[in-house]
Each structure stands twice: as C-alpha cells, then as structure tokens.
Amino acid sequence: MDQPYSFTIFASYKELPLDWDTLATDNIFLSRDYFEILEKSAPENMTCHFIGLYEKEELIGIALSQFLDVNKLPSFGDRDRCFKSTVRNFIFRNFASHVLFIGNNMLTGQNAFCLSDTADKQQAIQVLKKAADELKIIFKNRGTKVHMTTFKDFDATELRDFPAADFSSYYQFTTSQPNMVFEIPGEWHSEQDYINALSKKYRDQYKRARKKSADLVKRKLPLEEIIQYEDTIYELYYHVASNAPFNTFFLARNHFRVFKEILKDEFLFYGYFMEDQLIGFNTLIKNGDSMDTYFLGYDDTIQKEKMLYLNMLYDMLAYSINKGFKTIVFARTALEIKSSVGAKPVPMFGFISHSNPVLNKNIASIFRYLEPEMVWKERSPFK
C-alpha cells in the first residue's frame, strides 16, 4: 500500500502555507510567529527548518527541526571541570558536533510536532522520519555531515507510536534531567492559596525569601526598555548560561527584543532592580492554558544575598495562579529548588541515532557521556 502522507520542508517562515497556524492553536512554539522569532534571532550555531505533513493536498501535521553545530561554541559550559567533562567534550567535538533535532532544543517538552485530529499518528511520525533523512541529504549537499539525529522530548504516553514507525535503528533514551512541571489545583485562585497549602517549613522559606528581596523593585518591561537594557540583559543571561554544566547554544543578543516585538503580550519580561540598576530578569511565555518559563539572568552575588532565583520562581507561580493558568512548565534546570516550590518531575524520552553504523551500535554508551549526570533530592513543600 502506498504511503498516503508526504512532507514539504520549508527554509523560512515566509514560505509556510496560509493554514499553518490552524494546527498550531495548541502550541505557540509551532506557530508562524514563533518560527519568525527563530529565523530572526536563533542562536548563531543553529539552523531551523519547518516541516509540513500532508495527506494529498491537506496539511495534517506541522513540525520543527533544528540543526546545531556545537563546534561553533566557545564553550560547552564552564561550571564542571573534571575528567568526565573532558571526555564528553572530546566526544562532542569529534563525533557528535553536528546534531539534527526533530524538536526544540531551546525548550523542554513535546514541541516537535502537532497533528490534526484526523491524522494517523504512527504514519505521520514515519513520514517525519523520512523528512529527517531528507534534511540530512540537504546538509550533506551543503558540505555538512549530520552526525546524530534526535527526536525529543516525549512523555511516556507518547512513546508507543514510535516503535511502530520503524525506529529500530534509534536508541530510546531518557534524560537524567526531567521536565519540572507544576500542575495548579483548580481550586486555587490567588498566590495566597498557594501559601496556605505550604507546610510550615516551606512557608517559612517563602517568608524568608520575600523578606530578603523586600528592597528590590520588580516590574514588567515594555519593548522600549528591553531594547534600552539589551546589553545588561545579555550580560546577566550569559553569566547564568555559561555557568551551566552543559550548553549546546547561546542566545543571540537580540533574542528577547525580537520575542517581544513579535509575540507582544504573549511574552512577559520582568526586570528586577536594586537602586535603579537592573540586577536580574525572568521571562514567561503564554502557551494556551500553560505558562512556560523561559530564560533568565541575574547578578550572582546579589542573587545569593537576596534569594533572587527563589523569588523569581515564587513570582512566576503567583502570576500563573492569579491569571488562571493550569500548568507551569519550569523545564529541566535547577531541579531541586524548583521541586522545593512544588514542581514535579516528568520524565522525558527521546530517540537518537548516529550516522556511523559502528558508533550507532554503541550509542547507549556514548549517550551516557554526552549528558551530564544529575544528582538531586525531590522536595515535598505542601502539607
């Protein structure tokens, strides 16, 4: 039986069909506007393509691919200096520096594709795999060999459609860093409801954090101020990003400005000031009834003194509860402190394949070196 589905690869958001956003209503990160942001302010080492899946002439699926050349990075992360990090960096530089993602490496969660209600999911994933193979040919024709291909991030319920879609040559992996997600109870309507639900230990933590930051001024920044403070914003972001255990990209300097220009009120930028100096910021993206936390930055010396990061988490929670969101996606960094405010770990899975058949047979061992190990303790802040 002939494959009823086909695909088209688009190199620019300007090429997307007019009905693209009819399939992106449940996920802003697959929308034309978001793809415009990526095109105008993606990391320097990232190339994006957009994939349309079709049943005859009808668009029945949309997807995102990101190609990363990690050799263009000055550093993979400066925090951990140990033998394992040295080995990992050597492997990356020599065997895994060109990575094709079906999905979004800048976010956590299933932001790879979205299908229409009538689409056959297994057949659609099968065609998406063929699109990935076509992208590898496109890059090869440009003189760039894709070393690894990865489909990410899927929860346990979404895995069942992949083996049937002929992923036998791919290694199924789970990341050591889960997605930290906060499900907001339906009966909560204000920040006070959250505070009331905390156990005494964590209510005391909340009060202590709020007291420490009492002299800080927090306010929502409009586009004009994001542009005004752009250099400071980037310095604060880069300080946090470069001290992470591992990086595969760094944001473009104009990233937040472009986000605000295009998404407007769907993108929230909060600045934290001390004596009229910007000393930290966080960002939020409205995604249907879910609130996605995005990148942040801070002055590390002030952060410790003012418990700034913890206060940012409380502020994100407060806004999301007050505005009636159902879920907060805190992503996969700083697991323990996010757990301490009530976020729960959701395991994320993916599929990875290496272009070298010998290396692909040993991809499970290689993968263990590619991902930094995370040891953390889950907290239970509620009564």
C-alpha positions as a LaTeX table, in Angstrom:
\begin{tabular}{lrrr}
\hline
Residue & $x$ (\AA) & $y$ (\AA) & $z$ (\AA) \\
\hline
Met1 & 0.00 & 0.00 & 0.00 \\
Asp2 & 1.37 & 3.41 & $-0.96$ \\
Gln3 & 2.23 & 5.85 & 1.79 \\
Pro4 & $-0.70$ & 8.31 & 1.87 \\
Tyr5 & 1.30 & 11.04 & 3.62 \\
Ser6 & 4.01 & 13.29 & 2.19 \\
Phe7 & 6.15 & 16.13 & 3.52 \\
Thr8 & 7.46 & 19.51 & 2.46 \\
Ile9 & 10.47 & 21.19 & 4.07 \\
Phe10 & 10.40 & 24.97 & 4.40 \\
Ala11 & 13.56 & 27.03 & 5.00 \\
Ser12 & 11.70 & 30.20 & 6.03 \\
Tyr13 & 8.54 & 31.11 & 7.91 \\
Lys14 & 7.67 & 33.26 & 4.87 \\
Glu15 & 7.19 & 30.07 & 2.81 \\
Leu16 & 4.66 & 28.48 & 5.19 \\
Pro17 & 1.16 & 27.79 & 3.85 \\
Leu18 & $-1.61$ & 30.14 & 4.95 \\
Asp19 & $-3.36$ & 27.47 & 7.01 \\
Trp20 & $-0.24$ & 26.61 & 9.05 \\
Asp21 & $-1.49$ & 28.18 & 12.29 \\
Thr22 & $-4.74$ & 26.23 & 12.23 \\
Leu23 & $-2.65$ & 23.31 & 13.53 \\
Ala24 & $-0.61$ & 25.44 & 15.94 \\
Thr25 & $-3.53$ & 26.61 & 18.08 \\
Asp26 & $-2.50$ & 24.32 & 20.97 \\
Asn27 & 1.21 & 25.11 & 20.85 \\
Ile28 & 2.62 & 28.59 & 20.29 \\
Phe29 & 6.07 & 27.04 & 19.74 \\
Leu30 & 4.95 & 25.59 & 16.41 \\
Ser31 & 3.30 & 28.79 & 15.19 \\
Arg32 & 4.33 & 31.04 & 12.34 \\
Asp33 & 5.08 & 33.88 & 14.80 \\
Tyr34 & 7.44 & 31.72 & 16.85 \\
Phe35 & 9.19 & 30.48 & 13.72 \\
Glu36 & 9.67 & 34.11 & 12.70 \\
Ile37 & 11.38 & 34.68 & 16.07 \\
Leu38 & 13.68 & 31.73 & 15.43 \\
Glu39 & 14.52 & 32.96 & 11.96 \\
Lys40 & 15.35 & 36.46 & 13.18 \\
Ser41 & 17.16 & 35.60 & 16.43 \\
Ala42 & 18.15 & 31.94 & 16.58 \\
Pro43 & 21.50 & 31.07 & 18.19 \\
Glu44 & 24.42 & 31.55 & 15.81 \\
Asn45 & 25.12 & 27.80 & 15.64 \\
Met46 & 21.51 & 26.83 & 14.88 \\
Thr47 & 19.73 & 26.33 & 11.54 \\
Cys48 & 15.95 & 25.79 & 11.58 \\
His49 & 13.63 & 24.15 & 9.09 \\
Phe50 & 9.87 & 23.80 & 9.24 \\
Ile51 & 8.15 & 20.63 & 8.06 \\
Gly52 & 4.61 & 20.34 & 6.73 \\
Leu53 & 2.98 & 16.89 & 6.63 \\
Tyr54 & 0.30 & 16.33 & 4.03 \\
Glu55 & $-2.45$ & 13.88 & 3.18 \\
Lys56 & $-2.75$ & 14.55 & $-0.55$ \\
Glu57 & $-3.18$ & 18.36 & $-0.60$ \\
Glu58 & $-4.35$ & 18.73 & 3.01 \\
Leu59 & $-1.96$ & 19.91 & 5.74 \\
Ile60 & $-2.34$ & 17.37 & 8.56 \\
Gly61 & 0.85 & 17.97 & 10.55 \\
Ile62 & 3.47 & 20.61 & 11.34 \\
Ala63 & 6.93 & 20.11 & 12.80 \\
Leu64 & 10.18 & 21.86 & 13.66 \\
Ser65 & 13.77 & 20.78 & 13.03 \\
Gln66 & 16.88 & 22.39 & 14.45 \\
Phe67 & 20.42 & 21.66 & 13.31 \\
Leu68 & 23.16 & 22.53 & 15.79 \\
Asp69 & 26.87 & 22.85 & 15.05 \\
Val70 & 28.32 & 22.76 & 18.56 \\
Asn71 & 31.85 & 23.28 & 17.20 \\
Lys72 & 30.88 & 26.93 & 16.82 \\
Leu73 & 30.54 & 27.29 & 20.59 \\
Pro74 & 33.38 & 28.87 & 22.55 \\
Ser75 & 32.45 & 26.63 & 25.49 \\
Phe76 & 30.06 & 23.79 & 26.36 \\
Gly77 & 29.75 & 25.13 & 29.93 \\
Asp78 & 32.36 & 26.27 & 32.41 \\
Arg79 & 30.98 & 25.00 & 35.69 \\
Asp80 & 32.23 & 21.41 & 35.72 \\
Arg81 & 35.94 & 20.82 & 35.20 \\
Cys82 & 36.60 & 17.13 & 35.59 \\
Phe83 & 37.81 & 14.13 & 33.63 \\
Lys84 & 34.30 & 13.10 & 32.55 \\
Ser85 & 33.64 & 16.60 & 31.24 \\
Thr86 & 36.89 & 16.47 & 29.27 \\
Val87 & 35.93 & 13.11 & 27.73 \\
Arg88 & 32.42 & 14.36 & 26.97 \\
Asn89 & 33.76 & 17.48 & 25.27 \\
Phe90 & 36.21 & 15.39 & 23.20 \\
Ile91 & 33.38 & 13.10 & 22.04 \\
Phe92 & 31.23 & 16.08 & 21.16 \\
Arg93 & 33.94 & 17.87 & 19.22 \\
Asn94 & 34.94 & 14.81 & 17.20 \\
Phe95 & 31.90 & 12.56 & 16.86 \\
Ala96 & 28.75 & 14.49 & 17.78 \\
Ser97 & 29.24 & 18.13 & 16.86 \\
His98 & 26.58 & 18.17 & 14.11 \\
Val99 & 23.20 & 17.29 & 15.60 \\
Leu100 & 19.82 & 17.34 & 13.88 \\
Phe101 & 16.88 & 17.66 & 16.25 \\
Ile102 & 13.28 & 16.98 & 15.37 \\
Gly103 & 12.00 & 19.12 & 18.19 \\
Asn104 & 13.14 & 22.22 & 20.01 \\
Asn105 & 16.46 & 22.16 & 21.82 \\
Met106 & 15.71 & 25.55 & 23.40 \\
Leu107 & 12.68 & 24.24 & 25.29 \\
Thr108 & 11.59 & 21.22 & 27.31 \\
Gly109 & 8.55 & 19.19 & 26.32 \\
Gln110 & 6.84 & 17.93 & 23.19 \\
Asn111 & 7.39 & 20.85 & 20.87 \\
Ala112 & 8.48 & 18.69 & 17.93 \\
Phe113 & 5.22 & 18.34 & 16.03 \\
Cys114 & 1.47 & 18.80 & 16.10 \\
Leu115 & $-1.07$ & 16.77 & 14.12 \\
Ser116 & $-4.66$ & 17.25 & 13.08 \\
Asp117 & $-7.33$ & 15.18 & 14.85 \\
Thr118 & $-7.79$ & 13.05 & 11.72 \\
Ala119 & $-4.09$ & 12.23 & 11.23 \\
Asp120 & $-2.76$ & 8.73 & 11.81 \\
Lys121 & $-0.02$ & 9.40 & 14.35 \\
Gln122 & 2.19 & 6.43 & 13.52 \\
Gln123 & 2.12 & 7.13 & 9.80 \\
Ala124 & 2.79 & 10.82 & 10.44 \\
Ile125 & 5.85 & 10.00 & 12.60 \\
Gln126 & 7.08 & 7.64 & 9.90 \\
Val127 & 6.91 & 10.44 & 7.33 \\
Leu128 & 8.57 & 12.81 & 9.78 \\
Lys129 & 11.45 & 10.33 & 9.99 \\
Lys130 & 11.71 & 10.45 & 6.18 \\
Ala131 & 11.79 & 14.24 & 6.38 \\
Ala132 & 14.71 & 13.97 & 8.82 \\
Asp133 & 16.53 & 11.74 & 6.31 \\
Glu134 & 15.89 & 14.33 & 3.59 \\
Leu135 & 17.28 & 17.09 & 5.84 \\
Lys136 & 20.49 & 15.06 & 6.29 \\
Ile137 & 20.83 & 15.00 & 2.48 \\
Ile138 & 20.21 & 18.77 & 2.32 \\
Phe139 & 23.01 & 19.41 & 4.82 \\
Lys140 & 25.31 & 16.91 & 3.09 \\
Asn141 & 24.82 & 18.78 & $-0.18$ \\
Arg142 & 25.96 & 21.92 & 1.66 \\
Gly143 & 29.12 & 20.15 & 2.77 \\
Thr144 & 27.97 & 19.38 & 6.31 \\
Lys145 & 27.55 & 15.84 & 7.60 \\
Val146 & 24.92 & 15.26 & 10.30 \\
His147 & 26.49 & 13.08 & 12.99 \\
Met148 & 23.44 & 12.45 & 15.14 \\
Thr149 & 19.68 & 12.68 & 14.67 \\
Thr150 & 17.44 & 13.10 & 17.70 \\
Phe151 & 13.67 & 13.15 & 18.19 \\
Lys152 & 12.81 & 14.91 & 21.50 \\
Asp153 & 11.03 & 15.41 & 24.13 \\
Phe154 & 8.20 & 12.94 & 24.69 \\
Asp155 & 6.49 & 11.71 & 27.82 \\
Ala156 & 5.83 & 8.03 & 28.50 \\
Thr157 & 2.36 & 8.05 & 26.90 \\
Glu158 & 3.73 & 9.35 & 23.58 \\
Leu159 & 6.36 & 6.64 & 23.15 \\
Arg160 & 4.06 & 3.88 & 21.96 \\
Asp161 & 3.73 & 5.37 & 18.47 \\
Phe162 & 7.46 & 5.36 & 17.73 \\
Pro163 & 8.49 & 1.66 & 17.51 \\
Ala164 & 5.67 & 1.04 & 15.05 \\
Ala165 & 7.03 & 3.91 & 12.99 \\
Asp166 & 10.25 & 1.96 & 12.31 \\
Phe167 & 12.65 & 3.43 & 14.88 \\
Ser168 & 14.54 & 0.17 & 15.32 \\
Ser169 & 17.85 & 1.82 & 14.37 \\
Tyr170 & 17.36 & 4.50 & 17.01 \\
Tyr171 & 18.31 & 4.24 & 20.68 \\
Gln172 & 15.49 & 5.18 & 23.04 \\
Phe173 & 16.84 & 7.30 & 25.87 \\
Thr174 & 15.57 & 9.16 & 28.87 \\
Thr175 & 17.30 & 12.29 & 30.14 \\
Ser176 & 18.68 & 12.48 & 33.67 \\
Gln177 & 17.04 & 15.89 & 33.95 \\
Pro178 & 13.24 & 15.58 & 33.86 \\
Asn179 & 10.84 & 18.33 & 32.91 \\
Met180 & 9.76 & 20.13 & 36.09 \\
Val181 & 6.03 & 20.82 & 35.86 \\
Phe182 & 3.66 & 22.48 & 38.32 \\
Glu183 & 0.00 & 21.49 & 37.97 \\
Ile184 & $-2.10$ & 24.27 & 39.53 \\
Pro185 & $-5.08$ & 22.89 & 41.52 \\
Gly186 & $-8.39$ & 24.08 & 40.14 \\
Glu187 & $-9.47$ & 25.48 & 43.50 \\
Trp188 & $-6.52$ & 27.88 & 43.69 \\
His189 & $-7.26$ & 31.41 & 42.51 \\
Ser190 & $-4.56$ & 33.52 & 44.16 \\
Glu191 & $-1.00$ & 33.38 & 45.46 \\
Gln192 & $-2.43$ & 33.21 & 48.99 \\
Asp193 & $-3.99$ & 29.83 & 48.15 \\
Tyr194 & $-0.51$ & 28.59 & 47.31 \\
Ile195 & 0.97 & 29.98 & 50.53 \\
Asn196 & $-1.82$ & 28.41 & 52.61 \\
Ala197 & $-1.07$ & 24.98 & 51.12 \\
Leu198 & 2.62 & 25.06 & 52.12 \\
Ser199 & 3.90 & 23.17 & 55.15 \\
Lys200 & 5.40 & 25.30 & 57.93 \\
Lys201 & 8.99 & 24.68 & 56.79 \\
Tyr202 & 8.31 & 25.88 & 53.26 \\
Arg203 & 6.03 & 28.73 & 54.34 \\
Asp204 & 8.95 & 29.95 & 56.45 \\
Gln205 & 11.18 & 29.62 & 53.39 \\
Tyr206 & 8.70 & 31.69 & 51.41 \\
Lys207 & 8.58 & 34.42 & 54.09 \\
Arg208 & 12.37 & 34.48 & 54.40 \\
Ala209 & 12.83 & 34.84 & 50.65 \\
Arg210 & 10.27 & 37.60 & 50.38 \\
Lys211 & 11.85 & 39.49 & 53.29 \\
Lys212 & 15.32 & 39.22 & 51.74 \\
Ser213 & 14.10 & 40.80 & 48.49 \\
Ala214 & 11.88 & 43.47 & 50.04 \\
Asp215 & 14.08 & 46.33 & 48.79 \\
Leu216 & 14.12 & 45.12 & 45.19 \\
Val217 & 11.81 & 46.64 & 42.59 \\
Lys218 & 10.22 & 44.22 & 40.12 \\
Arg219 & 8.41 & 45.47 & 37.06 \\
Lys220 & 7.25 & 44.34 & 33.66 \\
Leu221 & 9.47 & 45.77 & 30.92 \\
Pro222 & 7.94 & 47.00 & 27.65 \\
Leu223 & 9.78 & 46.63 & 24.34 \\
Glu224 & 11.42 & 50.05 & 24.66 \\
Glu225 & 13.10 & 49.14 & 27.95 \\
Ile226 & 14.11 & 45.68 & 26.74 \\
Ile227 & 15.94 & 47.49 & 23.93 \\
Gln228 & 17.34 & 50.08 & 26.36 \\
Tyr229 & 18.79 & 47.43 & 28.69 \\
Glu230 & 19.74 & 44.94 & 25.96 \\
Asp231 & 23.47 & 44.82 & 26.76 \\
Thr232 & 22.89 & 44.41 & 30.50 \\
Ile233 & 20.22 & 41.77 & 29.85 \\
Tyr234 & 22.62 & 39.78 & 27.72 \\
Glu235 & 25.41 & 40.00 & 30.31 \\
Leu236 & 23.04 & 38.72 & 33.02 \\
Tyr237 & 21.79 & 35.91 & 30.78 \\
Tyr238 & 25.26 & 34.93 & 29.60 \\
His239 & 26.60 & 34.77 & 33.15 \\
Val240 & 23.94 & 32.22 & 34.12 \\
Ala241 & 24.14 & 30.27 & 30.85 \\
Ser242 & 27.93 & 29.97 & 30.80 \\
Asn243 & 27.90 & 28.62 & 34.37 \\
Ala244 & 25.50 & 25.82 & 33.48 \\
Pro245 & 27.01 & 22.30 & 33.46 \\
Phe246 & 26.48 & 21.98 & 29.72 \\
Asn247 & 25.39 & 24.12 & 26.76 \\
Thr248 & 24.68 & 23.39 & 23.12 \\
Phe249 & 23.90 & 27.03 & 22.18 \\
Phe250 & 23.88 & 30.61 & 23.41 \\
Leu251 & 21.07 & 33.00 & 22.61 \\
Ala252 & 21.52 & 35.83 & 20.13 \\
Arg253 & 21.87 & 39.26 & 21.74 \\
Asn254 & 18.63 & 40.50 & 20.14 \\
His255 & 16.61 & 37.41 & 21.16 \\
Phe256 & 14.40 & 38.97 & 23.85 \\
Arg257 & 13.79 & 42.11 & 21.82 \\
Val258 & 12.59 & 40.06 & 18.84 \\
Phe259 & 10.42 & 37.91 & 21.11 \\
Lys260 & 8.65 & 40.99 & 22.47 \\
Glu261 & 8.33 & 42.62 & 19.04 \\
Ile262 & 6.55 & 39.59 & 17.60 \\
Leu263 & 4.66 & 37.95 & 20.48 \\
Lys264 & 3.82 & 41.20 & 22.28 \\
Asp265 & 1.64 & 40.43 & 25.35 \\
Glu266 & 2.12 & 36.68 & 24.99 \\
Phe267 & 5.74 & 37.23 & 26.05 \\
Leu268 & 6.39 & 38.65 & 29.51 \\
Phe269 & 9.70 & 40.17 & 30.55 \\
Tyr270 & 10.21 & 41.09 & 34.21 \\
Gly271 & 13.18 & 43.11 & 35.37 \\
Tyr272 & 14.46 & 43.21 & 38.96 \\
Phe273 & 16.12 & 46.44 & 40.04 \\
Met274 & 18.24 & 47.46 & 43.01 \\
Glu275 & 18.96 & 51.17 & 43.35 \\
Asp276 & 17.81 & 51.67 & 39.75 \\
Gln277 & 20.26 & 49.04 & 38.47 \\
Leu278 & 18.95 & 46.02 & 36.55 \\
Ile279 & 20.31 & 43.06 & 38.53 \\
Gly280 & 18.10 & 40.24 & 37.22 \\
Phe281 & 15.27 & 39.28 & 34.90 \\
Asn282 & 12.98 & 36.40 & 34.04 \\
Thr283 & 10.73 & 35.67 & 31.09 \\
Leu284 & 7.43 & 33.85 & 30.62 \\
Ile285 & 5.56 & 32.70 & 27.51 \\
Lys286 & 1.80 & 32.17 & 27.47 \\
Asn287 & 1.04 & 28.91 & 25.68 \\
Gly288 & $-2.70$ & 28.26 & 25.82 \\
Asp289 & $-3.60$ & 27.34 & 29.41 \\
Ser290 & 0.05 & 26.55 & 30.12 \\
Met291 & 2.69 & 29.03 & 31.22 \\
Asp292 & 6.20 & 28.25 & 30.00 \\
Thr293 & 9.09 & 29.70 & 31.94 \\
Tyr294 & 11.85 & 30.81 & 29.61 \\
Phe295 & 15.38 & 32.15 & 30.02 \\
Leu296 & 16.50 & 34.31 & 32.91 \\
Gly297 & 19.60 & 36.04 & 34.18 \\
Tyr298 & 20.97 & 37.62 & 37.34 \\
Asp299 & 23.97 & 39.07 & 39.11 \\
Asp300 & 25.20 & 36.05 & 41.05 \\
Thr301 & 26.49 & 37.98 & 44.09 \\
Ile302 & 23.16 & 39.74 & 44.58 \\
Gln303 & 21.23 & 36.56 & 43.74 \\
Lys304 & 22.61 & 34.78 & 46.80 \\
Glu305 & 22.09 & 37.69 & 49.15 \\
Lys306 & 18.53 & 38.43 & 48.01 \\
Met307 & 17.48 & 34.80 & 47.26 \\
Leu308 & 16.61 & 36.24 & 43.86 \\
Tyr309 & 16.20 & 33.00 & 41.92 \\
Leu310 & 13.80 & 31.58 & 44.50 \\
Asn311 & 11.83 & 34.83 & 44.48 \\
Met312 & 11.60 & 34.62 & 40.68 \\
Leu313 & 10.08 & 31.14 & 40.99 \\
Tyr314 & 7.54 & 32.44 & 43.51 \\
Asp315 & 6.72 & 35.37 & 41.22 \\
Met316 & 6.19 & 33.04 & 38.25 \\
Leu317 & 3.89 & 30.88 & 40.36 \\
Ala318 & 1.96 & 33.87 & 41.67 \\
Tyr319 & 1.33 & 35.32 & 38.21 \\
Ser320 & 0.26 & 31.98 & 36.75 \\
Ile321 & $-2.14$ & 31.21 & 39.62 \\
Asn322 & $-3.60$ & 34.73 & 39.67 \\
Lys323 & $-4.20$ & 34.65 & 35.90 \\
Gly324 & $-5.88$ & 31.23 & 35.89 \\
Phe325 & $-3.28$ & 29.11 & 34.10 \\
Lys326 & $-3.50$ & 25.36 & 34.66 \\
Thr327 & 0.14 & 24.37 & 34.30 \\
Ile328 & 3.58 & 25.92 & 34.69 \\
Val329 & 6.41 & 24.34 & 32.72 \\
Phe330 & 9.62 & 25.04 & 34.68 \\
Ala331 & 11.82 & 22.97 & 32.31 \\
Arg332 & 14.84 & 20.91 & 33.25 \\
Thr333 & 17.38 & 23.00 & 35.14 \\
Ala334 & 17.79 & 23.71 & 38.89 \\
Leu335 & 15.70 & 20.64 & 39.70 \\
Glu336 & 15.88 & 20.70 & 43.48 \\
Ile337 & 14.95 & 24.34 & 44.02 \\
Lys338 & 12.06 & 24.00 & 41.56 \\
Ser339 & 10.98 & 20.92 & 43.48 \\
Ser340 & 11.09 & 22.97 & 46.69 \\
Val341 & 8.38 & 25.31 & 45.34 \\
Gly342 & 6.18 & 22.38 & 44.30 \\
Ala343 & 7.14 & 21.42 & 40.74 \\
Lys344 & 7.06 & 17.69 & 39.99 \\
Pro345 & 9.45 & 15.78 & 37.71 \\
Val346 & 8.04 & 14.42 & 34.44 \\
Pro347 & 10.46 & 12.01 & 32.73 \\
Met348 & 11.27 & 12.94 & 29.14 \\
Phe349 & 12.19 & 10.42 & 26.46 \\
Gly350 & 13.70 & 10.63 & 23.02 \\
Phe351 & 15.25 & 8.67 & 20.18 \\
Ile352 & 18.80 & 9.11 & 18.94 \\
Ser353 & 20.78 & 7.64 & 16.05 \\
His354 & 24.38 & 8.10 & 14.87 \\
Ser355 & 25.30 & 8.22 & 11.18 \\
Asn356 & 28.30 & 5.93 & 11.78 \\
Pro357 & 27.00 & 2.32 & 12.00 \\
Val358 & 29.76 & 1.25 & 14.41 \\
Leu359 & 29.16 & 4.21 & 16.71 \\
Asn360 & 25.42 & 3.71 & 16.43 \\
Lys361 & 25.78 & 0.18 & 17.85 \\
Asn362 & 27.45 & 1.77 & 20.88 \\
Ile363 & 25.20 & 4.82 & 21.09 \\
Ala364 & 23.92 & 3.85 & 24.55 \\
Ser365 & 27.44 & 4.05 & 25.98 \\
Ile366 & 28.21 & 7.27 & 24.10 \\
Phe367 & 24.98 & 8.88 & 25.29 \\
Arg368 & 25.98 & 8.40 & 28.92 \\
Tyr369 & 28.98 & 10.66 & 28.28 \\
Leu370 & 27.01 & 13.24 & 26.33 \\
Glu371 & 24.56 & 14.06 & 29.10 \\
Pro372 & 25.80 & 15.42 & 32.42 \\
Glu373 & 24.72 & 13.32 & 35.39 \\
Met374 & 22.30 & 15.00 & 37.78 \\
Val375 & 22.01 & 14.03 & 41.44 \\
Trp376 & 19.23 & 15.79 & 43.27 \\
Lys377 & 16.65 & 15.25 & 46.00 \\
Glu378 & 12.95 & 15.75 & 45.37 \\
Arg379 & 11.19 & 18.01 & 47.89 \\
Ser380 & 7.59 & 18.00 & 49.13 \\
Pro381 & 6.64 & 21.54 & 50.16 \\
Phe382 & 2.94 & 21.00 & 50.78 \\
Lys383 & 1.04 & 19.90 & 53.88 \\
\hline
\end{tabular}
